[in-house]
Structures are given as C-alpha cells and as structure tokens.
Amino acid sequence: MNILKINDSISKAYRQVPIAKDAIKKFRQALRVLVDNISVQSLEKNQETYLRDFLRDTFYSSCDINKPNDSDIDWAVRLGGRQTPVAIIIENKTLSNKEEMITVNDLNRKAMQELVYYFLEERIEHNNVNIRHLIANNMYEFFVFDAQEFEKNFYQNKKLVKMYKAYKRGELSINTTKELYPLIGSEFINEVQDKIAFTHFDIQSYKSAIESDDDAQLKRLAPLYRLFSDIHLMKLSFQNDNNTLNTHFYVELLHLLGLKEERIDNKMKIIRKPKGDRDKASFLENAINKIDAEDALHNLPNLSKYGDTEEEQIYNVALQLCISWINRLLFLKLLEAQLIKYNKGAKEYKFLTIEKIYDYDELNRLFFQVLARNYEERGEDEQRDFANVPYLNSSLFDVTDLERKVIKISSLSQKENMPLLSNSILKKDERYKKKAEMPTLEYLFAFLDAYNFASENEDEIQDTPKSLISASVLGLIFEKLNGHKDGAIYTPGTITMYMSKEAIRKTVVQKFNSKYSWKCKDFVDLQNKDLDISEANDIIDDLKICDPAVGSGHFLVSALNELLQIKYDLGILVDESGIRISKKDYTFTIEHDELIITDENNDLFIYNKNNKESRRIQKTLFDEKRKLIENCLYGVDLNPNSVNICCLRLWIELLKHSYYTEESGYKYLETLPNIDINIKCGNSLLMQNPLDNEIRQILAGTNLSFNKYNDDVRAYKRTSNKEAKHRLVEDINIIKSTLRHGLSKKSPIYKKWSESDRKLQEYREQSLLFEANKKIQERLKKAEKETAALRKELDSYRENPLYKDAFEWRYEFPEILSKTGLFQGFDCIIGNPPYGVSIKDDYRKGVCAIWKQVPDYEIYYYFIQLAAGLLKDKGYMSYIIPNTWLFNTFAKKYRLKLLENWDIQELLDCTQFNIFKSVTVRNSIVTMQRNSNGCEFIGYRNTATAKSFEELIRENIETISRNDLLELNQNWALAFSRDSEVISLVNRISKNCCQLIDYFPEISQGLIAYDKYRGQSKETIDNRAYHFTEYREGLKKWLWGEDVRRYSVMWNQKEYIDYCDGIANPRQPKFFNGKRLLVREITNPSIYSAIVEDELYNDPSILVVLDNNAYPIDVACAILNSKLATFYHFNHSPKATKGAFPKILIEDIQQFPLPSANEKIFNSIKGLVNEIMHIKKENPNISTLNKEQELDKWIYKLYGLRYEDILIIDPETTIVKEEYEKSKN
C-alpha cells in the first residue's frame, strides 16, 4: 500500500509558514468537542454531523457543507456558497461498521467504492474539475485521497467511465448502486489499490495532545492542523505561494516609494501619485525635488531616452534611482533575516534599524563603505558599527552610473515626515496605532520589520506570526516594479517550473545521447543508465541555457532549480570531496518555484553552521548553484532595470544557501560571484554582425586569443578583488573592441571604401609624378570625392543609431564560441518573449534584414527566428507565446516552415483559460527541437476539458502526424481539442469535393463605410455621417448581421445608408443587387444563410456570394444552413473557436467543400428549400424545424456519410439508423 504520513502529503512550502497560537488553540478545542461527541453506539447519520460541525468551527465557516440533493454523498464541502463546485467529498462510516470501512490493508470496501462512484458522478454529470480531496472516515480513522489520484486511476480509465455511463443510461443488466459498487471494486479498485497514494491517521494517537492544556503540546497538533486546513484540503494559495502577490506589502511599498497602481488600457500599471496626493517625503518625490533643485540631469548624455520633456526625464531618472535603492534594501532585508536565522535569533545581527541607520548619509555609508568593501578594507568606524554585516562582492553595491552622474541616496532631504498609509500594517502595532506620520527611513524599517523575510522552522507556532515575504514573493514585486511603464506581466511559477523541467530535461537527454551514442527516449531512460558521476556532472555543467528577453530573470531562476534537481534525480550530486548526496538521507523537490530539501525523517533541512553535515550540504548547494549560474545561465534584455533585477534574483538564490567559510573560522560568509557578465543589456533582435561571420583571423597576430577571452570572463566571475575586477573588465573590453573593429572591416561598405581608398592612394602617387596631366588630376578629384562619400557612408554605418542598443551575439558570450571563435550556440532557449510590440520604420527594416519577414511583423515570431539562429543543432526552444500563431490566416506558410525545421515535441494550446490574470491574450506553450529534418509527429495534450493549466498538464501526451495536422493547417488548435474521429470526419467531408469558390467565384465582404486611414475625419466617423434612421430619396436599406436568419432576411427597418463617393471602402453595386447568398459573419451558435434578390447594403458582418448558375444556389444555401456545415466549420475554421464571437471568414466560404452534383438529391433539397423560403416569406417566425431536419438527412446522403458519422455530428439526431441506411441504398 502507498501510505503517506501526514507531513509527506502536505506541501513543504506550506510547512514553512508559521501557525498562529490562537488559531491552533481554537483548532485543539474543536478537536476536543469532536472526540467527546464520538461514541461507538452513534448511528452513522447522526455521528457524521459532528464532523461537519468540526469543519465549520475550524476552517470552513464560509463554505457550504451539505448533502447534495442529487447525490448520496455524505458531506460535500463546496468552494464557497451553495452554487459553487464541490471541492471535498466525504464518506462517513460508524466505528461499528467495520465491514464497509476501508483499512490500511484493504481499500476495496464499500466506502472506497462509494467515493469512486461519487467522484465519477461529479466529474461526468457535473463536469466538476474542482474536486481537490476525497475522505473516508469512521470519525477516528481518516483516509485522505488527493483527487488527482482518482483522476489518474479512475476517471482516465476509459473502461470504467464507459461502464458508468452505460449504467446511467440504463444499458446494464443492473439498476442499483448496490449492484454497481462490487463491480467497481472487483474490476477497478483491485487493480490500483497497491499503488494509489493516500494519507492515513488516527485521531486517537493525538489524544494526549488534544486533552492537554500545555502549550508545549500544540506542536504535536501542527501536522493535523495543516492537514485539515482549507489551504491543504482545498489547495488554496498561501503567503509563501510564489504565484500569490502579498497585496498589502506591495501597496504599502508603493506608497513609500510615492507610487500607485492603476488600470490603464486594460493593464495594471505603476504610476506616480496624482498631484494632490503626492508626499514630499516619499522616495520618488524627494529624489525628483533634489534632481530638479540641483539641475542634476545636465551630466547625463542621451537624455531623450528618459523622455521627451524635462518633467518626464526627471521622473524617469528619479524612478530608476528609487527602484535601484529599494532593490538593495529588500536584498539587505533578506540578508539580515538570513543572518539572524543562522545565528539562532541573535539580535546583534540586525542592522536595518533606525538606531543604526538614522539618516540617508548612514544608509549611503552602509551601501558603499560597508557592503562594497571587504572586511579588511573597511574603516575603523565601519568595522565597529557594522561588525556583523558581511562583504558579499555583489555589484549591487557598486555606485551606478546614474548615482555617479545625478544623485546618491545621501542627497535626499530628511525634513519632511511620511504619512502612514491609512490601512498600514503598522496600525496593528500598539506603538504606531496613534501615529499619523513618521520619518521615511524609520517608517520603512518598521514596515519591513512587520514582515518575515526568512522561512521559519517547520510547524513553528508563534503568538503573532508575520506574513512571509520569500524570495519568490519578492520576485513578483521586482517584476512589477521593473515593468512599471508597460504593465509587464509576471509569468506564474507553475509555468516557468513546467517549461524549465520539460525543456531542460529533454536537453539533458539529448546531450547524453549525443555524448555516448545512446538512444534514451526520455529522462526516465537516462535515470536507468549507469552514469559516471564526474563525466555526467561535466555534461550538465557545460549546458548553455539562455533567455533572450530575460525580464526579471524568473525563467533563469526556475532553470537553476531544475538543473540542481536533475543532478539529484540522476544521483550525481556530490560535495566538494566527490561524496554523493544520498537519496536515502535527503530528498530534493521543487515546490512553488522553490528548491526544498528534507532529511530522512522528512524534516526540512535547516543550515546549522555548528554542524559538520549541515555545513557540507549547505556548501554543496551554494557551490553547485554558483557553478550552474556561472557556466549555464545567460540572459539578455533591452531594459537595463531588467538586467539588474535578474542579477539580483540570481544573487538571492545564492544568498539562500550562503554559508560561513571554514577559512574564516566560520565568521564570514562566502562571497557572491560576479554574475552580471552573464546577464547583459541589449536588443536581442538587432545585430550588425551575422552569426556566421569569420572572426578567427581578427585576433591573429595580436597577443589576444579566444582562450584568453574565455579565461578573463571566467576569472571575472570569481574575483572578489575590485582592482582585479576593473583590470579584467578593461582586458575584456579590449578584446571585444578588437573584434568589433575587425568585424566592421568585413562589412560590404567597408570593403567598398577600402578599395576606393586604395585606388585613391594610387592616383595620389601618380599625380605627384605627373602633375601636369589633367586626366590624372581629374581622376584624383573624382576618387577623392567618391572615397569621401564612401567614408561618410561607412561612418554612418558604424554609428547608425538604430544599432546603438544592438546585441552582438557573435562575440558577446565567449562561452558559446569554439577555441577558434566559431559560433557554436546555446543548448536551450527558454522564455516569455514580448508580444504586441510595434515593429516599424527603420527598426522593422533592420530586424527583417536579419530574420526575414514574419506574419504581421509580430515580434514574438522574430524571437522564434532568433532561437533558431542561436541554438545548436538538436537544441531546444521553449516559449510561452500568444495562441494566434496556431490559427492566424497569414501564418499558414510560417506553420509549414516550423514543421520543416523543428521537431515539435510538445505544444500546449491554452486558449480555454487565462494564464495571465487581467490579460485578454490567450497563450500557447511550445517546446521544440531544432531539426533540419523537421518532424513527422507533433506532441500535444488534449485541451477539450482542461479549464486550467494544471488540468491541461495532467492530460497524457498524445501525438498527431504531420500529414493529419496539415489537413488542419488553417487552425492547428482544432487538432489539440478534437477527437481523432472528429478530425477524420472533417477530412472525409472535404474529400472528393470542390471548393465553393470554384462554383461561385464572386464572393465579398460588405462595404466599410468609415476608416480613419482613408482620410475621413473623426467627426465623420464618430457621427456615422452616411447612416440615417429616417428615409430620404437616394438612401439604401442597411442590413445588420442579425437581420440574416436561416433561409430568410428581415431588414431591421431602422437604418439606411447614403451610398456615395465619401464611403471609405465601397464595394461594387452588384454585391448588393440581384440573386445572391448572404451569410452572417458571427456563427454563434451556427451558420446562418439566406438567398435574396432585393437591393440591400451591408458591412463585413455579412458575407456575400453572387449566384453564378454553375451550382444550384439553393443547394449551397441548404448546405451552409445544415448541421453538417456548422460541424465542419467549428472543427475546421481558424476563427470558429474564438470565444463568445466565433466567425466565418471569407476564406472559409471560399474553401467550403461542395460535393458534386447528384440530380435526385439536388431536386429533393431544392424542393425543401423552396418550401421553407415560402413559409418564411409569409411568416419569418414560423418554425420549419421538421423540414430542416429532412434537409439535414439529404445533405448527409449528398456527402456520403455513414450513420456513425451522423452521430458524431449530432448525437441527439432524430434520424433512425435503419431508415437512413435503407434510403441511402
């Protein structure tokens, strides 16, 4: 049996969250009441109310706990009120009912059979995907099952689901659940009971702790408290959840900065507080006033990049400075918390206090005279005042360019006090309740002290627990501050974790296969190999992973944790002596985007500098993470703030595992590496030097080499000496400058100028010899003129402002160059590239010159092109991008090219749910391998029932052949949500048919009356100047889309149009006169089509097909109105699945398959269409359902469908199988 202890089933991250003493005391009291009420004689129906009352009295007071009216479930705990989904299913048995109650040795009892039945009932009848846990109990013994176990073992068992559905339809020989339960048990529970995981406990084993009033006994109840909590049983987010922003912390931090968040253009953006609400003492206003008073911007070059006006420039510079300062302070708060934790709560390690740092001068001293200097280099005062503050060697505490040229934090004024936020967290503290304002620094330190920045010991119980602000939670805040201008969206940790795991593990398997000529299909195969530990570590340490739009570095953080997890999973994680970190002694898991280590007792690993084994593990974690960051992780971003924050986040990852060094007598922490050289600023899409440019000869003949370049970069990462660091930077810059200058000589314009200059020198020599020769002198003047022009063009090329932010992938990362300078590339590209960003004018020309044209010039396509260029052969790319590329009409050829150049191993279409809150764009995640042979099969997970990302990734990986996918090239998304039988039927419907446009060549959208790009004024457009509600001579009747019904058109009688020369985008009059077919553009819930001959005008909400006499228009009308056409459209068209407003496009109409003529069937269809149209003409509201159903039958025959096909199109069809097959013959 797969029995879990309570702590094994609870999230390790949740176990780090402290419990309030009052809350667990209340829980203990509720447990006492429950235990006191239980007796062996109690009847099941009475006894179970005690459990309900216990749940209501503890965590579920706001949840409906009742017996559903349509089910025999004992207790259903809902997510909220009565109308919300069931989240917990509980089956109660009495203590005396031992026969039906499951045991640890036998799950196949009635209680389990009932749970399986109830689960299927909820999943199938109610389509409930919100079930979180199922519980069987006898009031003392509890068996708790994660719903995912039932999903995997029962709901995904097709045989069981088929049997359940047959039972519900009355198709089985049994008709009661009493008869059904044994079948469920014998056929299905028996198969899985040895592998299905469950948590088991007996409340009686906690009796002494429940009865005791001793607070010391409360810790024994902590596991029970967490297990019964709504956070666990309902899987709710909690304060250490990396996907959950601590809103109170975030809002008050913005207040201190002088900012607020507001929704603008449907995005949440951070803005300066409005004039009446600004606080002079806030960091931002203080900095703005100081910059303005000192005219401090005059030292800055390129001021235009900070804004168009002086006010914008001052604001943006001040904000960048403030973000830099607050980043440092948050990092220091994490460091302070870590130091206190390492030293068992010793308060002398606390240094962010108003007593120590009483003004901005002191804070400046902490930044640059303490943290930026090694212990020995600090002054006597600094050594005394900050004796316990370590030197970390982080460039976070180097003076920035802005600080050097504008102001440092020491320049800020301290005259004004900062008003406390109305609902400040400090108001909960008696010391601050009556305070309305405070000095800003004192307010900031008190505010930060109100939160917990270091995870506690597990099952910690505190009088007043503070909300935990973990590194992951700070990541959300960094991302928001970083994206303040454009409302940048934080990629949820569930996404970055999943993508990193999938892409990097595939990459690792490929590298091992390549190294040893193995044929491992997946990571599990690799785990079964006998690996050489040293060689295996070398392979992983040599991986090169890059995020080319790195943002705050979230993907790199997830990649870092995944790399370490991979080493652990492969059994190759070793300490500095080569001793393996044993899986028997330690367990590594990634939860909520955090790497969590537990020991053999499942207790959380906590660093203890006085324990040798603890020191060994902590040092291994730090050293491994440092090595992986230095060797494997790279990032580029156009935003310098992003680069700084990414470095900060990676330093924080190392800070988590910082340790006291043996050589310092365990007094000083290990310093951090200079990882900023791996995270660089630049425009990833622009470069002047192609990746295949030959550069080997550029360094030849100099004392420079690519080996030296690599050695200098490696030395830079490790040095903690500032002088050495500056010297290495100079050396690296000399190499890069030499390469840049040498590469510029390879440009066509340089070669032209060089040749022209060579000739010029020849002419000058000739002119000296033949001064009197006019021809030579004229030739010289011409050459001088041409050479000067070419020189000007060359200088323009070298100084082209378009390329001032260009990132030269050709040489910026020497780690991806060979010893001779050949560009080798990355093993894995991962990220969330930008989208919706305008690429136009010279920028568009520059990008297209490198990466060619892509659909709609949409920027994320260019990042796919970039990945193709940067990856090694067989390298992996994993991106989260908009879903539009799956069905964009203009991306058809692009999709074909992807199949030719990539092996698409997993494509997740996330159209059915939001990944990013408050964003309308729907996404897809694609993981693919660069492969010149393309792919024969495409991996995906079926999206038909998934309502969240978590549900989608629980679906099994399926494959579709390249040929089958190409049949749906107009909309790949359909392939990932439709059953194979649906796809097959769609393909058969179109087989042996001609396209509608072959018979009806004149097809058009309606006219477009207004368009600002056609020169119309805003007034003309806003007033709809050509539309009228009253008739006058010359006006034409104007149709609305809803006027087109099935087989009839009913003009709205409300609107006319003046069809004149002022119309923005007219159509030929023939499209509004004569016999024609009108098709409504919106296809919700089906296609609507009608034949008209009257003069009626319309816009693109109606499509027009002119009669051509090549095919009966009434047959075409009947086909488009049929259930077959709607089925085909919704399973074939690009826009058919577009949310609430699915559409049929011109291209859909043009390509709609029409079968060849069958005179008998055509005549039957024509007769029925004429009857229906006659009826509708007399009274449009009369139902013609029977005749339309008869038409459906004829149309099925026309397309040669089988009765089984009809059931796929219309499962509730009234057509009788025998009659259909008889009439078909």
Stockholm file with secondary structure:
# STOCKHOLM 1.0

chainA/1-1225         MNILKINDSISKAYRQVPIAKDAIKKFRQALRVLVDNISVQSLEKNQETYLRDFLRDTFYSSCDINKPNDSDIDWAVRLGGRQTPVAIIIENKTLSNKEEMITVNDLNRKAMQELVYYFLEERIEHNNVNIRHLIANNMYEFFVFDAQEFEKNFYQNKKLVKMYKAYKRGELSINTTKELYPLIGSEFINEVQDKIAFTHFDIQSYKSAIESDDDAQLKRLAPLYRLFSDIHLMKLSFQNDNNTLNTHFYVELLHLLGLKEERIDNKMKIIRKPKGDRDKASFLENAINKIDAEDALHNLPNLSKYGDTEEEQIYNVALQLCISWINRLLFLKLLEAQLIKYNKGAKEYKFLTIEKIYDYDELNRLFFQVLARNYEERGEDEQRDFANVPYLNSSLFDVTDLERKVIKISSLSQKENMPLLSNSILKKDERYKKKAEMPTLEYLFAFLDAYNFASENEDEIQDTPKSLISASVLGLIFEKLNGHKDGAIYTPGTITMYMSKEAIRKTVVQKFNSKYSWKCKDFVDLQNKDLDISEANDIIDDLKICDPAVGSGHFLVSALNELLQIKYDLGILVDESGIRISKKDYTFTIEHDELIITDENNDLFIYNKNNKESRRIQKTLFDEKRKLIENCLYGVDLNPNSVNICCLRLWIELLKHSYYTEESGYKYLETLPNIDINIKCGNSLLMQNPLDNEIRQILAGTNLSFNKYNDDVRAYKRTSNKEAKHRLVEDINIIKSTLRHGLSKKSPIYKKWSESDRKLQEYREQSLLFEANKKIQERLKKAEKETAALRKELDSYRENPLYKDAFEWRYEFPEILSKTGLFQGFDCIIGNPPYGVSIKDDYRKGVCAIWKQVPDYEIYYYFIQLAAGLLKDKGYMSYIIPNTWLFNTFAKKYRLKLLENWDIQELLDCTQFNIFKSVTVRNSIVTMQRNSNGCEFIGYRNTATAKSFEELIRENIETISRNDLLELNQNWALAFSRDSEVISLVNRISKNCCQLIDYFPEISQGLIAYDKYRGQSKETIDNRAYHFTEYREGLKKWLWGEDVRRYSVMWNQKEYIDYCDGIANPRQPKFFNGKRLLVREITNPSIYSAIVEDELYNDPSILVVLDNNAYPIDVACAILNSKLATFYHFNHSPKATKGAFPKILIEDIQQFPLPSANEKIFNSIKGLVNEIMHIKKENPNISTLNKEQELDKWIYKLYGLRYEDILIIDPETTIVKEEYEKSKN
#=GR chainA/1-1225 SS CEEECHHHHSCHHHHTSCEEHHHHHHHHHHHHHHHHHCCTTCCHHHHHHHHHHHHHHHTCTTSCEECCTTSCCSEEEESSSTTSCEEEEEEECCTTCTTTSCBTTBCCSHHHHHHHHHHHIIIIISCCCCCCEEEEECSSEEEEEEHHHHIIIIITCHHHHHHHHHHHTTCSSCCSHHHHHHHHIIIIIHHHTTTCEEEEEEGGGGHHHHHCCCGGGHHHHHHHHHHHSHHHHTTCCCTTCTTSCCHHHHHHHHHHHTEEEEEETTEEEEEECCGGGCCTTSHHHHHHHHHHHTTGGGGCSCGGGGCSSHHHHHHHHHHHHHHHHHHHHHHHHHHHHHHHHHTTTCGGGCCCSTTTCCSHHHHHHIIIIIITSCGGGSCHHHHHHTTTCCCCCCGGGSCCHHHHHSCCGGGSCCSSEEECCTTCGGGGSTTTTTCSEEEHHHHHHHHHHTSBCSCCCTTCEESSCCCBCCHHHHHHHHHHHHTTTTTCCCCCHHHHHHHHHHHHHHHHHHHHHHHHTCCCCSHHHHHTSCCCHHHHHHHHHTCCEEETTCTTSHHHHHHHHHHHHHHHHHTCCBCTTSCBCCTTTEEEEEETTEEEEEETTSCBCCCCTTCHHHHHHHHHHHHHHHHHHHHHEEEEESCHHHHHHHHHHHHHHHHTTCCBCGGGTSCSBCCCCCGGGTEEESBTTCCSSCTTCCCGGGSTTSSCCHHHHHHHHHHHHHCCCHHHHHHHHHHHHHHHHHHHHHHHTTSHHHHHHHHHHHHHHHHHHHHHHCTTCHHHHHHHHHHHHHHHHHHHHHHHHHTCGGGTTBCCTTTSCGGGBCTTCCBCCEEEEEECCCCSCCCCHHHHHHHHHHHCCCGGGCHHHHHHHHHHHHEEEEEEEEEEEEGGGGTCGGGHHHHHHHHHHEEEEEEEEETTSCSSTTCCCCEEEEEEEECTTCCSEEEEECCSSCCSHHHHTTSCEEEEEHHHHHHTTTCGGGGGTSCHHHHHHHHHHHTTCEEHHHHCCCEEECCBCCCGGGTCCHHHHHTTTTEESSCCTTCEEBCCGGGEETTEECCCSSCEECCSTTCSBCCCGGGGSSSEEEEESBCSSSCCEEEECSCCBCCTTEEEEECCSSSCHHHHHHHHHSHHHHHHHHTTCTTTTSTTSCBCCHHHHHHCEECCCCHHHHHHHHHHHHHHHHHHHHCTTSCCHHHHHHHHHHHHHHTTCCHHHHHHHCTTCCCCHHHHHHHHC
#=GC SS_cons          CEEECHHHHSCHHHHTSCEEHHHHHHHHHHHHHHHHHCCTTCCHHHHHHHHHHHHHHHTCTTSCEECCTTSCCSEEEESSSTTSCEEEEEEECCTTCTTTSCBTTBCCSHHHHHHHHHHHIIIIISCCCCCCEEEEECSSEEEEEEHHHHIIIIITCHHHHHHHHHHHTTCSSCCSHHHHHHHHIIIIIHHHTTTCEEEEEEGGGGHHHHHCCCGGGHHHHHHHHHHHSHHHHTTCCCTTCTTSCCHHHHHHHHHHHTEEEEEETTEEEEEECCGGGCCTTSHHHHHHHHHHHTTGGGGCSCGGGGCSSHHHHHHHHHHHHHHHHHHHHHHHHHHHHHHHHHTTTCGGGCCCSTTTCCSHHHHHHIIIIIITSCGGGSCHHHHHHTTTCCCCCCGGGSCCHHHHHSCCGGGSCCSSEEECCTTCGGGGSTTTTTCSEEEHHHHHHHHHHTSBCSCCCTTCEESSCCCBCCHHHHHHHHHHHHTTTTTCCCCCHHHHHHHHHHHHHHHHHHHHHHHHTCCCCSHHHHHTSCCCHHHHHHHHHTCCEEETTCTTSHHHHHHHHHHHHHHHHHTCCBCTTSCBCCTTTEEEEEETTEEEEEETTSCBCCCCTTCHHHHHHHHHHHHHHHHHHHHHEEEEESCHHHHHHHHHHHHHHHHTTCCBCGGGTSCSBCCCCCGGGTEEESBTTCCSSCTTCCCGGGSTTSSCCHHHHHHHHHHHHHCCCHHHHHHHHHHHHHHHHHHHHHHHTTSHHHHHHHHHHHHHHHHHHHHHHCTTCHHHHHHHHHHHHHHHHHHHHHHHHHTCGGGTTBCCTTTSCGGGBCTTCCBCCEEEEEECCCCSCCCCHHHHHHHHHHHCCCGGGCHHHHHHHHHHHHEEEEEEEEEEEEGGGGTCGGGHHHHHHHHHHEEEEEEEEETTSCSSTTCCCCEEEEEEEECTTCCSEEEEECCSSCCSHHHHTTSCEEEEEHHHHHHTTTCGGGGGTSCHHHHHHHHHHHTTCEEHHHHCCCEEECCBCCCGGGTCCHHHHHTTTTEESSCCTTCEEBCCGGGEETTEECCCSSCEECCSTTCSBCCCGGGGSSSEEEEESBCSSSCCEEEECSCCBCCTTEEEEECCSSSCHHHHHHHHHSHHHHHHHHTTCTTTTSTTSCBCCHHHHHHCEECCCCHHHHHHHHHHHHHHHHHHHHCTTSCCHHHHHHHHHHHHHHTTCCHHHHHHHCTTCCCCHHHHHHHHC
//
